């Protein structure tokens, strides 16, 4: 296959070392010259055979945007360069301007409440309801949960967001959808990239990244480290992360890539306060958290691999596999010691061709995942392990088959039809039954989730879309623990309708979508009619609806306005206990906006606003609320030469006392209980970055 040639950066020793783990060196492809013509009046003909980019490296940023823009539903692509001009510590730093994504750190930490369309609503840690991907391969554990700390935003070229059933091409059919991080490679990353950040509350963060490529091999490695004392007492965080990948081109139609991940993270947990405490002294920690030295520490090692084969133009077969090993030390009201091992494999086909006279794209795949958890539980004696209180051997497995076909009816209309079939099992064996209670269980969840979508190209760069889909989400082990054992927890199902507009013009980019979902059996923490806690249970019927709006507008030569707005209306629908109450946990309105003035590459100024104008409920009984807030920030930065860049990132300029997020409970009974997590006060962060191409 003939493609334009591209300049090849020098080979670094690191790139060769990583690439040699895949194969041995092969001869490069050389340009060939045809013999000159015997006619003196005819110019010499030169034919150049270049190398196509390896398929396993993923699309370029522009290719990813074009591909996601062809989805009949809400999607987004975030350029990692856009968020590198400020502090990059939490997922809110990276995803704050992703249309449709609600993300709010608990106390300036990496763990956060992250949701799309109200997915995993009650989680502020160890997320659920989303598929999180690394270059198309799941980072989730086999039971569907995921760790925010397993993601390194600095080790990404771009981030893909698929809202709801628009993630079907990756086998995801949850209410929320999927977020995919795409890593740099030796072909597109700087040869050396060094970054240092520092600032308030003892914050220090650094990155050293190296990349290189040759004729057939390339490699990339990112090493990052973080230390932060934290805004609040007992909120220290430390982590070290290694993210690396290496690729090898076996032939013009076959290439492969391996991915290595090591995460070592340690986080103190300051806990929740009452609203009165948060207003009086937001920097304090909950007394019980300090006494019990509550924290969440884990080590994660993961290796993944990908083989991509192109049998013909527009056709790709990709095989992905991964192994992950995780060890968790988690003192809370008890001490959790968990060792887990997860493995998965995914085979995906994407074929673009003609169906009669019409363009047609078919995506089909099958995925399997399996995980085992050794779960030991002990009394917490001032942060140390006391006597054992429980022990479980848990096993989760899933098998997914997905199929989606998009056909262009003419130059303006395209229709998508797809479905996912899922079978998931959750098994737990109680290894500590001398208390006379056996909490073992075996449960299976299965179902089919169909999708129908329609896309209309109204004009150049303007399209309308609509879709109707079903989603299915089995509970994770976190939802299966607690509450009366005689009441099984079932899967969560939803039917979602979505309409939207996508606009791509030189000066304006706009993504707008309205959705309405009827959720059956939503996984929530509930009480019974007498107010007794039931743990996580399936609610009756709930309704999620909202508006997702993201925009970038270059309205003058040196000015850009960026905005991400969410309207969230989540309610019970005729519940016997809660009636039509609002679901707790997320503000009804949230706006993030930034106005950037950039008169040249050496200087830019960006004031920013985060605004939740309305109070919101902390309990499903709607008896107590968290206050809204408005937080102002300012970033300045620019280039200090051909290889240097810098930034200063000031946050919460007015030093406002505000609530970043809350716990989600069934009924606060109108009392000010400890469910509030204060946001950070006034802070300043500065950073420098050096790149060598």
Secondary structure, 3 states (H helix, E strand, C coil): CCCCCCCCCCCCHHHHHHHCCCCCCCCCCCCEECCCCCCCCCCCCEECCCCCCCHHHCCCHHHHHHHHHCCCCCEEEEEHHHHCCCCCCCHHHHHCCCCCEEEEECCCCCCEEEEECCCCCCCCCCECCCEEEECCEECCCCCCCECHHHCCHHHCCEEEEEEHHHHHHHCCCCCCEEEEEECCCCCCCCCEEEEEEEECCCEEEEEEEEEEECCCEEEEEEEEEEEECCCCCCCCEEEEEEEEEEEEECCCCEEEEEEEEEEEEEEECCCCECHHHHHHCCCCCCHHHHHCCCEEEEEEEEEEEEEEEEEECCEEEEEEEEEEEEEEEEECCEEEEEEEEEEEEEEEEEEEEEECCEEEEEEEEEEEEEEEEEEEEEEEECCEEEEEEEEEEEEEEEEEEEEEEEEECCCCEEEEEEEEEEEEEEEEEECCCCCCCCCCEEEEEEEEEEEEEEEEEEECCEEEEEEEEEEEECCCHHHHCCCCCCCCCCCEEEEEEEEEEEEECCCEEEEEEEEEEEEECCEEEEECCCCCEEEEEECCEEEEEEEEEEEEEEEECCEEEEEEEEEEEEEECCECCCECCECCCCCCEEEEEEEEEEEECCEEEEEEEEEECCCEECECCCCCEECCEEEEEEEEEEECCCCEEEEEEEECCCCCCCEEEECCECCCCCCCCCCEEECCCCEEEEEEEEEEC
